[in-house]
Amino acid sequence: MTEVTLTEWNQFLTKLPDAHLLQMGEWGELKKDFGWKPVRIISGDAGAQILFRHLPLGFTIGYMPKAVGSKQWAEGSDQFWREVDFICKRIVPYF
């Protein structure tokens, strides 16, 4: 799994013509103006843009509108979800 830049994410999405609008890099950038932090990860031929936001009382929420890429994530790939879990645990304390 790799955390990627906006440019790398957009290049990844060019290979996936059916990517959902809410996974577009520009959506994550727009959400930054409303207090969200976009984090984009790619794992093999699957990826996700996860949006993080601080909540009251020291909580943080992570929102992943739709994962993109191969069907591996949709089929419950343990590896993909372990990687999403890892990135969430790594990002939240430092966000």
Order of alpha helices (4+ residues) and beta strands (2+ residues): beta-alpha-alpha-beta-beta-beta-beta-alpha
